[in-house]
Amino acid sequence: MKSKIFTVLTYFFIFLYIYSLGLKILNFEQFKINLVTSPIIPNNFIIPLIYLIPALEAITLFFLIFYNRIIITHYLNIFTLNIFSSYLILYYFFSNSDCGCSKLFPFLSYNVHIIVNIIFIGLSIFLLFLSDSLRKK
């Protein structure tokens, strides 16, 4: 049973990252505009972040697909989700406009989006513990 839950959750995160990364790649110009116009990102960080954010998602996706039984994969997933959630929370409190996440979850309010991100972090932590218990068998 643990193995099936592990597989389902792993596929869930794989599809989440494929969707998120795909949106960034397909709408790369809009993604850049969202970062450039973000009031909480200092100008000297914008250019590196334009490439680092998709790279981080791609690396996390790669590890989830090919190395999903390794603990570092799940720490990377938790780290990535925390980065996005922190940005969302900062944006919520220090900006008067919508974040660039609107294409990922277009039907969610900010409050619900933050709650969904926290749930995703909880699921990724649960996946970490599942991975650890399956590895010890």
C-alpha positions in Angstrom: 0.0 0.0 0.0 2.8 2.4 0.9 4.4 1.7 -2.5 1.2 2.6 -4.4 0.8 5.9 -2.4 4.4 6.7 -3.1 3.9 6.1 -6.8 0.7 8.1 -7.0 2.3 11.1 -5.1 5.5 10.9 -7.2 3.4 11.0 -10.4 1.4 13.9 -9.0 4.5 16.0 -8.5 6.0 14.9 -11.9 2.8 16.2 -13.6 2.8 19.3 -11.5 6.3 20.2 -12.6 5.7 19.2 -16.2 2.7 21.6 -16.2 4.5 24.4 -14.4 7.7 24.2 -16.5 5.7 23.8 -19.7 3.8 27.0 -19.0 7.0 28.8 -18.4 8.6 27.5 -21.6 5.6 28.0 -23.8 5.0 31.5 -22.4 8.6 32.4 -21.8 8.2 36.1 -22.8 5.3 36.5 -20.3 7.3 34.7 -17.6 10.1 37.2 -18.2 7.7 40.1 -18.0 6.2 38.8 -14.8 9.7 38.7 -13.2 10.7 42.1 -14.6 7.6 43.7 -13.3 7.6 42.0 -9.9 7.9 44.6 -7.1 9.6 42.2 -4.7 12.5 40.9 -6.9 15.5 43.3 -7.0 16.6 44.2 -10.5 20.0 42.6 -10.2 18.4 39.2 -9.5 15.9 39.2 -12.4 18.2 38.0 -15.2 19.6 35.0 -13.2 16.1 34.1 -12.0 14.7 34.0 -15.5 17.0 31.0 -16.1 17.4 29.6 -12.6 13.7 29.1 -11.9 13.0 26.9 -14.9 16.3 25.1 -14.4 15.4 24.4 -10.7 12.0 23.0 -11.9 13.7 20.9 -14.6 16.3 19.5 -12.2 13.6 18.7 -9.7 11.5 17.0 -12.4 14.5 15.0 -13.6 15.2 13.7 -10.1 11.5 12.9 -9.5 11.4 10.9 -12.7 14.8 9.0 -12.5 15.8 9.1 -8.9 12.6 9.2 -6.9 13.7 6.7 -4.3 16.7 8.9 -3.3 16.1 11.1 -0.2 17.8 14.1 -1.8 15.2 14.1 -4.5 12.5 14.8 -1.9 14.5 17.5 -0.1 14.9 19.1 -3.5 11.1 18.9 -4.1 10.4 20.4 -0.7 13.0 23.2 -1.3 11.5 24.0 -4.7 8.0 24.1 -3.3 9.1 26.3 -0.4 10.8 28.8 -2.8 7.6 29.2 -4.8 5.4 29.4 -1.7 7.7 32.0 -0.1 7.6 34.1 -3.2 3.8 33.8 -3.3 3.5 34.8 0.4 5.9 37.7 0.0 4.0 38.8 -3.2 0.7 38.6 -1.4 1.9 40.9 1.5 4.1 43.4 -0.5 2.4 43.8 -3.8 -0.9 45.3 -5.0 -1.0 43.2 -8.2 -1.5 39.5 -9.2 1.5 37.2 -9.2 2.6 35.4 -12.4 1.2 32.1 -11.1 -2.2 32.9 -12.5 -1.8 30.6 -15.4 -1.0 27.6 -13.2 -4.0 28.0 -10.9 -6.2 30.6 -12.7 -9.3 29.8 -10.6 -7.8 30.2 -7.2 -7.7 33.3 -5.0 -4.4 34.2 -3.3 -5.5 32.8 0.0 -6.5 29.5 -1.5 -3.4 29.4 -3.7 -1.2 29.8 -0.6 -3.2 27.0 1.2 -2.8 24.7 -1.9 1.0 25.4 -1.8 1.1 24.5 1.9 -0.7 21.3 1.1 1.8 20.5 -1.6 4.6 21.1 0.8 2.9 18.8 3.3 2.4 16.1 0.6 6.1 16.4 -0.4 7.2 16.0 3.3 4.9 12.9 3.5 6.5 11.6 0.3 9.9 12.1 1.9 8.9 9.9 4.8 7.3 7.3 2.5 10.5 7.2 0.5 12.6 6.7 3.6 10.3 3.9 4.9 10.3 2.1 1.6 14.1 2.4 1.3 14.6 0.8 4.7 12.6 -2.3 3.7 
